[in-house]
Amino acid sequence: MSVDLSVKVSAIRLRNPVLVASGTFGYGEEYADHIDVRKLGGIVTKSISLHPRPGNPPPRIAETPCGMLNAIGLANVGVHRFIEEKLPFLRSLDVPIIVNIACSTVSEYAEVAAILSECDGLAGIEINISCPNVEREGMAFGSDPSTAHTVVAAVRQATHLPVIAKLTPNVTDIVTIAQSVVDAGADAISLINTLVGMSIDINSRRPKLANITGGLSGPAIRPVALALVWKIVRLGTVPVIGVGGITTTEDALEFFIAGATAIQIGTGNFVDPRTPLRIIEELKTFLEEEGLESISELIGSLTIEP
């Protein structure tokens, strides 16, 4: 039996629902010698800002039980070098390319989105609204409904490309945040970005990260991500992309059953670069064994007893 894994996230058509998450796959070239990246459902690039960013000082990564902490600091080449040096390779892959953008001001978000909109070969823009807003004393754009709405609306106005808002879990009421970005014009939502965490070297009595705190990712955060995906799917407004600790096909299936239209593999890429392709193949096998012809028959199939 032929199984159809294709899905549609707003106007973005994916041959399968397995993407790689921003910050875990570089600009694509880094993994090209290890896996056939053309088999992926899509690539979400490393976060891109208006100007190049060196990132935080090392150490920037610390392993934790069931996950890792990172404080990379959004290091990247900047939008102009990205277009000149990185985009040509990405265009050659015949895979939907979604550019994640991360900026310090609303006007910078809009400017980067406008610049990218002039480029051929892009499928969409994912907005990292976990970034500190320098105009609001460092408060993350995504921690307040008003600022989240403002930045998404600015990007929406600046681009014709589909806009995906990637939300932070470090908020009190994610439903309110989600509704605010949908009202601002987001075509889809990615859930979740990393949780804030910390680790200490007990011998030196110093933080393991130079930045002191960092973003916790990996299997440890998967139950949190799954719960928030389910919660936002219930709004029934826009497609939701599940992100957070997905390393096995069983993990992926949980997100699809909860209602995610697609998923992103993040930390799992560091453990085994073949993780996304393995999940794609095993999804086909699962659907065949279940007698399902399409992944769409599985999405949102969660049963809750009254």
C-alpha positions in Angstrom: 0.0 0.0 0.0 1.3 3.5 -0.9 1.2 5.8 2.1 0.8 9.6 1.6 2.9 11.6 4.1 2.3 14.9 2.5 0.9 17.8 4.5 0.1 21.5 4.0 1.2 24.0 6.6 -0.8 27.1 5.5 0.5 27.6 1.9 3.6 25.5 2.5 3.4 22.1 0.9 5.6 19.4 2.5 6.3 16.0 0.9 6.4 14.7 4.5 5.8 16.3 7.9 9.3 16.0 9.3 11.4 19.1 9.4 14.6 20.0 11.1 14.5 22.7 13.7 16.3 26.1 13.7 19.7 26.1 15.3 20.2 22.3 15.1 20.9 21.9 11.4 23.1 24.9 10.6 22.5 26.1 7.1 22.0 22.6 5.7 25.5 22.1 4.3 26.8 20.9 7.7 24.7 17.7 7.4 24.8 17.2 3.6 27.7 14.7 3.9 25.9 12.6 6.5 22.4 12.3 5.3 20.3 12.8 2.1 18.8 16.2 3.1 16.6 16.1 0.0 14.4 13.5 1.7 13.5 15.9 4.5 10.1 17.5 4.7 11.7 20.9 5.1 14.6 22.7 6.6 14.3 25.5 9.1 17.5 27.5 9.0 19.7 28.7 11.8 18.3 32.0 13.2 19.2 35.0 10.9 19.4 38.6 12.1 19.9 41.9 10.3 23.6 42.1 11.1 26.1 39.3 11.8 26.2 38.2 15.4 29.2 36.5 17.1 27.0 34.9 19.9 27.9 34.4 23.5 31.3 33.5 24.8 32.1 29.8 25.5 31.3 27.5 27.1 27.9 27.6 25.3 26.6 24.0 25.6 26.2 21.7 28.6 24.7 18.3 28.5 22.0 17.5 31.0 20.0 14.3 31.9 17.7 13.7 28.9 18.7 16.9 27.1 21.1 19.8 26.8 21.5 23.4 27.7 22.6 25.9 25.1 23.4 29.6 25.2 24.7 30.1 21.7 23.5 33.6 21.6 21.9 33.4 18.1 25.4 33.5 16.4 24.9 33.9 12.6 26.3 35.5 9.5 23.5 38.1 9.0 20.9 38.3 6.4 23.0 39.6 3.5 25.8 37.0 3.9 23.1 34.4 4.3 21.6 35.3 1.0 25.0 35.5 -0.8 26.8 32.5 0.8 24.2 30.1 2.2 21.0 30.4 0.2 22.4 29.1 -3.1 23.1 25.7 -1.6 19.7 25.6 0.1 18.0 26.4 -3.1 19.6 23.5 -4.8 18.1 20.9 -2.5 14.5 20.9 -3.8 13.3 21.0 -0.2 11.1 23.7 1.3 13.3 26.3 3.1 11.9 28.2 6.0 14.2 31.0 7.3 14.1 31.6 11.1 14.6 35.2 11.9 15.7 36.7 15.3 16.1 40.4 15.9 16.4 43.0 18.7 13.8 45.5 17.5 10.4 45.4 15.6 11.9 47.4 12.8 14.7 45.0 12.3 12.3 42.0 12.2 10.4 43.8 9.4 13.5 44.8 7.5 14.9 41.2 7.5 11.5 39.9 6.4 11.4 42.4 3.6 14.9 41.5 2.4 14.1 37.8 2.4 10.9 38.4 0.5 12.9 39.5 -2.4 14.6 36.1 -2.6 13.5 33.3 -4.8 13.3 29.8 -3.4 12.0 30.4 0.1 8.9 28.7 1.4 8.3 30.8 4.5 9.6 32.7 7.5 9.6 31.5 11.1 9.8 34.2 13.7 11.8 33.5 16.9 9.9 35.7 19.3 11.9 34.4 22.3 14.5 37.1 21.6 15.1 40.0 24.0 13.5 43.2 22.9 16.0 46.0 23.5 13.3 48.6 23.3 11.5 46.9 26.3 14.5 46.5 28.6 15.3 43.0 27.3 11.8 41.4 27.8 11.3 38.7 25.3 9.0 39.6 22.4 6.9 36.5 23.0 6.4 36.9 26.7 3.7 39.5 26.3 0.6 39.4 24.0 1.0 43.0 22.9 4.7 42.8 21.9 4.1 39.4 20.3 1.3 40.9 18.2 3.4 43.9 17.3 6.4 42.0 15.9 4.3 39.4 14.0 2.1 42.1 12.5 5.2 44.0 11.4 6.6 40.9 9.7 3.2 40.1 8.2 3.1 43.5 6.6 6.7 43.2 5.3 6.4 39.9 3.5 4.1 37.9 1.2 5.7 34.6 2.5 3.8 32.4 5.0 4.7 33.5 8.5 5.2 31.0 11.3 5.4 32.3 14.9 7.7 30.2 17.2 6.5 30.6 20.7 8.3 30.4 24.0 7.0 28.2 26.8 8.3 30.6 29.4 5.0 32.4 29.8 2.0 32.3 32.1 -0.7 31.9 29.5 0.4 30.6 26.1 -3.1 30.5 24.8 -3.3 34.3 25.0 0.0 34.6 23.3 -1.0 32.2 20.5 -4.2 34.1 19.9 -2.4 37.4 19.7 0.0 36.2 17.0 -2.9 34.6 15.0 -4.7 37.9 15.2 -1.6 39.6 14.0 -1.5 37.5 10.9 0.6 34.4 11.7 -0.2 31.6 9.3 1.1 28.8 11.6 2.6 28.4 15.0 5.7 26.4 16.1 5.6 25.0 19.7 7.9 25.1 21.6 11.2 27.0 21.9 13.5 26.0 24.7 12.8 26.3 28.5 15.1 28.4 30.6 17.5 26.2 32.6 20.8 26.2 34.5 23.6 23.8 35.4 26.4 24.2 38.0 29.8 22.6 38.1 29.9 21.4 41.8 33.7 21.3 41.8 34.5 24.8 40.5 31.2 26.1 41.9 30.7 28.0 38.7 27.8 27.9 36.1 28.6 25.4 33.3 27.5 28.1 30.8 29.3 31.4 30.5 25.9 33.0 30.0 24.8 31.3 33.4 21.4 30.2 32.1 20.5 28.7 28.7 17.8 27.0 26.8 16.9 23.5 27.8 16.0 21.1 24.9 15.8 17.4 24.3 13.5 14.6 25.6 13.2 16.3 29.0 10.9 19.0 27.6 8.8 16.7 25.3 5.8 16.3 27.7 5.7 20.1 28.1 5.8 20.6 24.3 3.2 18.0 23.7 0.8 19.5 26.3 1.1 23.0 24.8 0.7 21.7 21.2 -2.5 20.0 22.2 -3.7 23.1 24.0 -3.1 25.4 21.0 -4.5 22.9 18.5 -7.8 23.0 20.3 -8.1 26.7 19.4 -8.6 25.5 15.8 -7.2 28.6 14.2 -3.9 27.8 12.4 -1.7 24.7 11.8 0.6 23.9 14.7 4.2 22.5 14.2 5.3 20.4 17.2 8.9 20.9 18.4 10.6 19.7 21.5 12.4 16.5 22.4 11.2 14.4 19.5 13.8 11.7 19.0 11.8 8.6 18.1 8.9 7.7 15.8 6.7 7.1 18.9 7.5 10.7 20.0 6.5 12.0 16.6 3.3 10.0 16.6 2.2 11.5 19.9 2.4 15.0 18.4 0.5 14.0 15.3 -2.2 12.3 17.3 -2.4 15.5 19.5 -3.1 17.5 16.3 0.3 18.8 15.1 0.3 19.1 11.3 4.1 18.7 11.2 7.0 18.3 13.5 10.6 19.6 13.8 13.6 17.5 15.0 16.1 19.5 17.0 18.4 18.0 19.7 17.9 14.6 18.1 20.0 15.7 15.2 23.0 16.0 17.5 22.5 12.5 18.9 22.1 10.9 15.5 21.9 12.9 12.2 19.9 10.1 10.7 17.0 10.7 13.2 14.7 12.7 10.8 15.1 10.2 8.0 14.6 7.2 10.3 11.3 8.8 11.6 10.1 9.4 8.1 10.6 5.8 7.1 9.1 4.4 10.3 6.1 6.7 9.9 5.3 5.0 6.6 5.6 1.6 8.3 3.3 2.5 11.1 0.6 3.9 8.8 0.8 0.8 6.7 0.4 -1.5 9.7 -2.5 0.6 10.9 -4.2 0.4 7.5 -4.1 4.2 7.0 -3.5 5.6 3.6 -2.5 9.1 4.7 -0.8 10.9 7.7 -3.9 13.2 7.6 -6.0 10.3 9.0 -3.8 10.2 12.1 -3.4 14.0 12.7 -5.8 15.1 15.5 -7.0 11.6 16.2 -6.7 11.8 20.0 -9.6 10.3 21.9 -10.5 11.7 25.2 -13.1 9.8 27.2 -16.0 11.9 28.6 
